[in-house]
Amino acid sequence: MEIRELRYFLAIAREQSISKAAEALYMTQPSLSRQMQNLEKELGKQLFVRGSKKIELTEAGFLLQKRAEEMLALYEKTQAELAAPEECAGEIRIGGGESFCVSFVARLATKMQRENPRVVFHFFSGDTQDVTEKLEKGLIDFGILVEPAEISRYEFLRLPQKDTWGVLMRKDSPLAQKERITPQDLSGKPLIRSLHAVKNRELSAWFSGEEPQDIRATYNLLYNASLLVREGMGYAVGLDRIINTTGESELCFRPLDPPLESTLAVAWKKNQIFSRPAQKFLQMLRDELSLQ
């Protein structure tokens, strides 16, 4: 497979039409059709189901679409790094979950960008699984992981701040009258839990014998969960200082009792070969943490 063929394939998948894809690619329809026939022959798989109105992907086609997007992203990332001038210029890609502690990284990124205007940062939001998957595939330079995560297989630096676990709820909820929330308080209550929290052994230990049974929904980004809370679906267990609960907000946050905290780590692949900007950012991170 060639990069050119992958671009052609993705254009067809996007347009759901060979004629529209050919028009977008400034090439003839017969030529594009031959390219895709050759690609299917090379792979030994049918990639498209050609209907009367539109083209749809087969199961193999959906798999190739995902992998092609990843390969092109990595190709373009590598191309940008190689094309960068000798001065500190280029791109840095960082992935992370929702956490107020990410502000530490944001502050450092802003400082570096001011000193190196030709450096561009790309931030990706996702849960631990999303971030580690992109980290493994080389699609991001650094991942900000909420512990407990399997960070032992990476190089990493822990951030000095910690996140506090608690419950996001409506201000008119019965539990809003309490200053802190115990496992017994949540017993029998409708809960909205993060996918990360489901795998969090420390949080499971906190619930102990009061492990909740009434799970109404799960989430990977707390903002989406906050909308469910606002509509009255239930109580969301999550981290503090992510959702604004001040002023006229309908929501409030109450910490867990006994308290439960999580640390964050900036992780990168072992034996990672960094671009010049990523190397400089890592050194700035080390220097900043040494002052804490």
Secondary structure, 3 states (H helix, E strand, C coil): CCHHHHHHHHHHHHHCCHHHHHHHHCCCHHHHHHHHHHHHHHHCCCCEEECCCCEEECHHHHHHHHHHHHHHHHHHHHHHHHHCCCCCCEEEEEEECCCCCHHHHHHHHHHHHHHCCCEEEEEEECCHHHHHHHHHCCCCCEEEEECCCCCCCEEEEEEEEEEEEEEEEECCCHHHHCCCECHHHHCCCCEEEEHHHHCCHHHHHHHHHHCCCCEEEEECCHHHHHHHHHCCCCEEEEECCCCCCCCCCCEEEEEECCCCEEEEEEEEECCCCCCHHHHHHHHHHHHHHHCC
